[in-house]
Amino acid sequence: MNFFGGGLIGFFFGFAFGVGCALAVMYSIYIGGYRKAIEDSLREEKSDRYRHWLPKIQSRLEKERSKA
């Protein structure tokens, strides 16, 4: 196999699998965090983190609504 053929195969495996694996990892982290946020929001007793961020998010949403 010459340099060009090996380079193409290396580029394909490095780019396709490298980027694909990175996207899969980022997606699984995102989905895991999203699921945890939904679980926290549906719990009867809210977590400290939820109670900490809720007023800040609500004020931010109010600011955005007043601008529109």
N, CA, C and O atoms as a Tinker XYZ file with bonds, in Angstrom:
   272  protein
     1  N      0.851000   -1.163000    0.000000    73     2
     2  CA     0.000000    0.000000    0.000000    64     1     3
     3  C      0.903000    1.234000    0.000000    63     2     4     5
     4  O      1.869000    1.316000    0.759000    81     3
     5  N      0.573000    2.175000   -0.854000    73     3     6
     6  CA     1.387000    3.381000   -0.918000    64     5     7
     7  C      0.961000    4.384000    0.166000    63     6     8     9
     8  O      0.010000    4.150000    0.912000    81     7
     9  N      1.675000    5.480000    0.228000    73     7    10
    10  CA     1.428000    6.489000    1.260000    64     9    11
    11  C      0.030000    7.098000    1.122000    63    10    12    13
    12  O     -0.648000    7.324000    2.124000    81    11
    13  N     -0.395000    7.361000   -0.095000    73    11    14
    14  CA    -1.687000    7.997000   -0.329000    64    13    15
    15  C     -2.841000    7.107000    0.145000    63    14    16    17
    16  O     -3.768000    7.591000    0.794000    81    15
    17  N     -2.788000    5.826000   -0.172000    73    15    18
    18  CA    -3.839000    4.899000    0.257000    64    17    19
    19  C     -3.886000    4.759000    1.772000    63    18    20    21
    20  O     -4.958000    4.773000    2.377000    81    19
    21  N     -2.724000    4.625000    2.367000    73    19    22
    22  CA    -2.665000    4.532000    3.830000    64    21    23
    23  C     -3.125000    5.816000    4.500000    63    22    24    25
    24  O     -3.773000    5.791000    5.547000    81    23
    25  N     -2.783000    6.930000    3.884000    73    23    26
    26  CA    -3.217000    8.225000    4.424000    64    25    27
    27  C     -4.720000    8.384000    4.391000    63    26    28    29
    28  O     -5.325000    8.890000    5.336000    81    27
    29  N     -5.332000    7.938000    3.273000    73    27    30
    30  CA    -6.795000    8.021000    3.175000    64    29    31
    31  C     -7.479000    7.132000    4.209000    63    30    32    33
    32  O     -8.453000    7.537000    4.845000    81    31
    33  N     -6.964000    5.929000    4.368000    73    31    34
    34  CA    -7.551000    5.022000    5.363000    64    33    35
    35  C     -7.360000    5.592000    6.768000    63    34    36    37
    36  O     -8.288000    5.577000    7.578000    81    35
    37  N     -6.172000    6.088000    7.054000    73    35    38
    38  CA    -5.911000    6.689000    8.360000    64    37    39
    39  C     -6.778000    7.912000    8.615000    63    38    40    41
    40  O     -7.294000    8.104000    9.716000    81    39
    41  N     -6.933000    8.739000    7.581000    73    39    42
    42  CA    -7.780000    9.922000    7.718000    64    41    43
    43  C     -9.227000    9.523000    7.989000    63    42    44    45
    44  O     -9.888000   10.101000    8.851000    81    43
    45  N     -9.706000    8.542000    7.255000    73    43    46
    46  CA   -11.086000    8.089000    7.454000    64    45    47
    47  C    -11.293000    7.552000    8.857000    63    46    48    49
    48  O    -12.217000    7.970000    9.555000    81    47
    49  N    -10.431000    6.622000    9.278000    73    47    50
    50  CA   -10.602000    6.051000   10.613000    64    49    51
    51  C    -10.417000    7.097000   11.702000    63    50    52    53
    52  O    -11.163000    7.114000   12.681000    81    51
    53  N     -9.448000    7.952000   11.539000    73    51    54
    54  CA    -9.205000    8.983000   12.552000    64    53    55
    55  C    -10.318000   10.000000   12.618000    63    54    56    57
    56  O    -10.753000   10.377000   13.706000    81    55
    57  N    -10.787000   10.449000   11.466000    73    55    58
    58  CA   -11.810000   11.488000   11.453000    64    57    59
    59  C    -13.196000   10.912000   11.730000    63    58    60    61
    60  O    -13.911000   11.404000   12.604000    81    59
    61  N    -13.570000    9.892000   11.006000    73    59    62
    62  CA   -14.926000    9.344000   11.131000    64    61    63
    63  C    -15.145000    8.737000   12.512000    63    62    64    65
    64  O    -16.129000    9.061000   13.177000    81    63
    65  N    -14.257000    7.875000   12.945000    73    63    66
    66  CA   -14.444000    7.243000   14.246000    64    65    67
    67  C    -14.092000    8.186000   15.387000    63    66    68    69
    68  O    -14.727000    8.149000   16.441000    81    67
    69  N    -13.096000    9.022000   15.190000    73    67    70
    70  CA   -12.718000    9.967000   16.245000    64    69    71
    71  C    -13.821000   10.961000   16.535000    63    70    72    73
    72  O    -14.213000   11.139000   17.688000    81    71
    73  N    -14.323000   11.607000   15.503000    73    71    74
    74  CA   -15.404000   12.581000   15.677000    64    73    75
    75  C    -16.680000   11.880000   16.096000    63    74    76    77
    76  O    -17.412000   12.382000   16.949000    81    75
    77  N    -16.954000   10.738000   15.513000    73    75    78
    78  CA   -18.160000    9.991000   15.879000    64    77    79
    79  C    -18.152000    9.573000   17.339000    63    78    80    81
    80  O    -19.171000    9.674000   18.022000    81    79
    81  N    -17.024000    9.109000   17.815000    73    79    82
    82  CA   -16.936000    8.716000   19.221000    64    81    83
    83  C    -17.059000    9.927000   20.137000    63    82    84    85
    84  O    -17.711000    9.856000   21.178000    81    83
    85  N    -16.434000   11.041000   19.751000    73    83    86
    86  CA   -16.532000   12.253000   20.561000    64    85    87
    87  C    -17.976000   12.734000   20.629000    63    86    88    89
    88  O    -18.445000   13.128000   21.697000    81    87
    89  N    -18.679000   12.707000   19.516000    73    87    90
    90  CA   -20.082000   13.119000   19.518000    64    89    91
    91  C    -20.940000   12.175000   20.345000    63    90    92    93
    92  O    -21.863000   12.613000   21.032000    81    91
    93  N    -20.646000   10.901000   20.283000    73    91    94
    94  CA   -21.411000    9.934000   21.076000    64    93    95
    95  C    -21.196000   10.171000   22.568000    63    94    96    97
    96  O    -22.140000   10.078000   23.353000    81    95
    97  N    -19.980000   10.469000   22.959000    73    95    98
    98  CA   -19.696000   10.744000   24.370000    64    97    99
    99  C    -20.393000   12.021000   24.815000    63    98   100   101
   100  O    -21.004000   12.052000   25.884000    81    99
   101  N    -20.309000   13.080000   24.006000    73    99   102
   102  CA   -20.976000   14.332000   24.363000    64   101   103
   103  C    -22.486000   14.151000   24.435000    63   102   104   105
   104  O    -23.131000   14.717000   25.317000    81   103
   105  N    -23.054000   13.379000   23.534000    73   103   106
   106  CA   -24.491000   13.129000   23.526000    64   105   107
   107  C    -24.912000   12.368000   24.781000    63   106   108   109
   108  O    -25.927000   12.694000   25.396000    81   107
   109  N    -24.140000   11.362000   25.157000    73   107   110
   110  CA   -24.509000   10.588000   26.346000    64   109   111
   111  C    -24.402000   11.437000   27.606000    63   110   112   113
   112  O    -25.214000   11.280000   28.519000    81   111
   113  N    -23.422000   12.332000   27.679000    73   111   114
   114  CA   -23.313000   13.235000   28.824000    64   113   115
   115  C    -24.502000   14.185000   28.844000    63   114   116   117
   116  O    -25.082000   14.430000   29.902000    81   115
   117  N    -24.869000   14.719000   27.689000    73   115   118
   118  CA   -26.000000   15.640000   27.597000    64   117   119
   119  C    -27.299000   14.955000   28.015000    63   118   120   121
   120  O    -28.067000   15.509000   28.801000    81   119
   121  N    -27.541000   13.775000   27.501000    73   119   122
   122  CA   -28.769000   13.057000   27.812000    64   121   123
   123  C    -28.805000   12.675000   29.292000    63   122   124   125
   124  O    -29.853000   12.761000   29.930000    81   123
   125  N    -27.668000   12.256000   29.834000    73   123   126
   126  CA   -27.623000   11.922000   31.257000    64   125   127
   127  C    -27.945000   13.121000   32.126000    63   126   128   129
   128  O    -28.686000   12.997000   33.101000    81   127
   129  N    -27.404000   14.275000   31.790000    73   127   130
   130  CA   -27.698000   15.496000   32.544000    64   129   131
   131  C    -29.132000   15.925000   32.371000    63   130   132   133
   132  O    -29.754000   16.403000   33.320000    81   131
   133  N    -29.665000   15.766000   31.187000    73   131   134
   134  CA   -31.051000   16.143000   30.917000    64   133   135
   135  C    -32.000000   15.254000   31.714000    63   134   136   137
   136  O    -32.967000   15.741000   32.300000    81   135
   137  N    -31.728000   13.971000   31.735000    73   135   138
   138  CA   -32.579000   13.045000   32.496000    64   137   139
   139  C    -32.534000   13.371000   33.978000    63   138   140   141
   140  O    -33.562000   13.345000   34.656000    81   139
   141  N    -31.350000   13.676000   34.482000    73   139   142
   142  CA   -31.216000   14.010000   35.902000    64   141   143
   143  C    -31.979000   15.291000   36.223000    63   142   144   145
   144  O    -32.600000   15.389000   37.282000    81   143
   145  N    -31.942000   16.262000   35.334000    73   143   146
   146  CA   -32.679000   17.502000   35.553000    64   145   147
   147  C    -34.179000   17.256000   35.572000    63   146   148   149
   148  O    -34.891000   17.841000   36.388000    81   147
   149  N    -34.665000   16.404000   34.689000    73   147   150
   150  CA   -36.090000   16.083000   34.665000    64   149   151
   151  C    -36.483000   15.347000   35.941000    63   150   152   153
   152  O    -37.524000   15.635000   36.532000    81   151
   153  N    -35.654000   14.400000   36.363000    73   151   154
   154  CA   -35.940000   13.674000   37.597000    64   153   155
   155  C    -35.991000   14.628000   38.785000    63   154   156   157
   156  O    -36.884000   14.519000   39.625000    81   155
   157  N    -35.049000   15.556000   38.864000    73   155   158
   158  CA   -35.034000   16.521000   39.963000    64   157   159
   159  C    -36.261000   17.419000   39.942000    63   158   160   161
   160  O    -36.802000   17.754000   40.996000    81   159
   161  N    -36.701000   17.808000   38.758000    73   159   162
   162  CA   -37.846000   18.706000   38.685000    64   161   163
   163  C    -39.148000   18.004000   39.054000    63   162   164   165
   164  O    -40.097000   18.661000   39.480000    81   163
   165  N    -39.213000   16.686000   38.899000    73   163   166
   166  CA   -40.437000   15.946000   39.190000    64   165   167
   167  C    -40.498000   15.421000   40.627000    63   166   168   169
   168  O    -41.542000   14.939000   41.066000    81   167
   169  N    -39.399000   15.510000   41.349000    73   167   170
   170  CA   -39.389000   15.035000   42.727000    64   169   171
   171  C    -40.256000   15.926000   43.601000    63   170   172   173
   172  O    -40.369000   17.128000   43.356000    81   171
   173  N    -40.863000   15.342000   44.611000    73   171   174
   174  CA   -41.677000   16.126000   45.549000    64   173   175
   175  C    -40.793000   17.079000   46.345000    63   174   176   177
   176  O    -41.091000   18.268000   46.456000    81   175
   177  N    -39.707000   16.548000   46.896000    73   175   178
   178  CA   -38.776000   17.382000   47.650000    64   177   179
   179  C    -37.674000   17.834000   46.691000    63   178   180   181
   180  O    -36.906000   17.016000   46.185000    81   179
   181  N    -37.607000   19.121000   46.449000    73   179   182
   182  CA   -36.647000   19.648000   45.474000    64   181   183
   183  C    -35.243000   19.665000   46.069000    63   182   184   185
   184  O    -35.067000   19.854000   47.272000    81   183
   185  N    -34.257000   19.465000   45.216000    73   183   186
   186  CA   -32.870000   19.458000   45.662000    64   185   187
   187  C    -32.394000   20.888000   45.932000    63   186   188   189
   188  O    -33.013000   21.855000   45.487000    81   187
   189  N    -31.295000   21.003000   46.662000    73   187   190
   190  CA   -30.732000   22.321000   46.963000    64   189   191
   191  C    -30.321000   23.046000   45.689000    63   190   192   193
   192  O    -30.510000   24.255000   45.559000    81   191
   193  N    -29.771000   22.312000   44.775000    73   191   194
   194  CA   -29.330000   22.915000   43.518000    64   193   195
   195  C    -30.513000   23.462000   42.728000    63   194   196   197
   196  O    -30.437000   24.548000   42.155000    81   195
   197  N    -31.595000   22.711000   42.703000    73   195   198
   198  CA   -32.802000   23.147000   42.000000    64   197   199
   199  C    -33.332000   24.425000   42.646000    63   198   200   201
   200  O    -33.651000   25.383000   41.941000    81   199
   201  N    -33.428000   24.454000   43.970000    73   199   202
   202  CA   -33.932000   25.639000   44.671000    64   201   203
   203  C    -32.993000   26.827000   44.520000    63   202   204   205
   204  O    -33.434000   27.976000   44.554000    81   203
   205  N    -31.708000   26.562000   44.352000    73   203   206
   206  CA   -30.733000   27.640000   44.171000    64   205   207
   207  C    -30.877000   28.309000   42.801000    63   206   208   209
   208  O    -30.838000   29.535000   42.704000    81   207
   209  N    -31.039000   27.522000   41.762000    73   207   210
   210  CA   -31.046000   28.057000   40.400000    64   209   211
   211  C    -32.415000   28.511000   39.906000    63   210   212   213
   212  O    -32.488000   29.310000   38.972000    81   211
   213  N    -33.493000   28.031000   40.499000    73   211   214
   214  CA   -34.832000   28.363000   40.003000    64   213   215
   215  C    -35.115000   29.860000   39.998000    63   214   216   217
   216  O    -35.583000   30.365000   38.977000    81   215
   217  N    -34.857000   30.611000   41.090000    73   215   218
   218  CA   -35.127000   32.058000   41.026000    64   217   219
   219  C    -34.289000   32.787000   39.982000    63   218   220   221
   220  O    -34.770000   33.728000   39.350000    81   219
   221  N    -33.050000   32.367000   39.796000    73   219   222
   222  CA   -32.186000   33.006000   38.799000    64   221   223
   223  C    -32.700000   32.769000   37.389000    63   222   224   225
   224  O    -32.687000   33.672000   36.552000    81   223
   225  N    -33.147000   31.567000   37.137000    73   223   226
   226  CA   -33.684000   31.243000   35.814000    64   225   227
   227  C    -34.988000   31.986000   35.567000    63   226   228   229
   228  O    -35.224000   32.491000   34.469000    81   227
   229  N    -35.832000   32.053000   36.586000    73   227   230
   230  CA   -37.103000   32.764000   36.427000    64   229   231
   231  C    -36.880000   34.253000   36.172000    63   230   232   233
   232  O    -37.570000   34.846000   35.343000    81   231
   233  N    -35.924000   34.866000   36.874000    73   231   234
   234  CA   -35.655000   36.286000   36.642000    64   233   235
   235  C    -35.077000   36.504000   35.250000    63   234   236   237
   236  O    -35.381000   37.504000   34.600000    81   235
   237  N    -34.258000   35.587000   34.797000    73   235   238
   238  CA   -33.695000   35.705000   33.447000    64   237   239
   239  C    -34.794000   35.601000   32.391000    63   238   240   241
   240  O    -34.799000   36.350000   31.414000    81   239
   241  N    -35.722000   34.671000   32.595000    73   239   242
   242  CA   -36.827000   34.523000   31.659000    64   241   243
   243  C    -37.712000   35.767000   31.649000    63   242   244   245
   244  O    -38.183000   36.182000   30.590000    81   243
   245  N    -37.943000   36.366000   32.818000    73   243   246
   246  CA   -38.740000   37.583000   32.892000    64   245   247
   247  C    -38.065000   38.735000   32.145000    63   246   248   249
   248  O    -38.735000   39.513000   31.466000    81   247
   249  N    -36.739000   38.843000   32.270000    73   247   250
   250  CA   -35.992000   39.874000   31.559000    64   249   251
   251  C    -36.109000   39.690000   30.047000    63   250   252   253
   252  O    -36.283000   40.659000   29.309000    81   251
   253  N    -36.011000   38.435000   29.591000    73   251   254
   254  CA   -36.104000   38.161000   28.169000    64   253   255
   255  C    -37.520000   38.445000   27.647000    63   254   256   257
   256  O    -37.684000   38.929000   26.527000    81   255
   257  N    -38.528000   38.147000   28.452000    73   255   258
   258  CA   -39.897000   38.423000   28.034000    64   257   259
   259  C    -40.162000   39.927000   27.972000    63   258   260   261
   260  O    -40.891000   40.392000   27.095000    81   259
   261  N    -39.584000   40.680000   28.886000    73   259   262
   262  CA   -39.816000   42.129000   28.880000    64   261   263
   263  C    -39.118000   42.802000   27.689000    63   262   264   265
   264  O    -39.576000   43.843000   27.218000    81   263
   265  N    -38.031000   42.225000   27.205000    73   263   266
   266  CA   -37.326000   42.763000   26.037000    64   265   267
   267  C    -38.117000   42.504000   24.766000    63   266   268   269
   268  O    -38.071000   43.307000   23.834000    81   267
   269  N    -38.836000   41.401000   24.715000    73   267   270
   270  CA   -39.549000   41.027000   23.479000    64   269   271
   271  C    -40.814000   41.794000   23.280000    63   270   272
   272  O    -41.514000   41.585000   22.289000    81   271
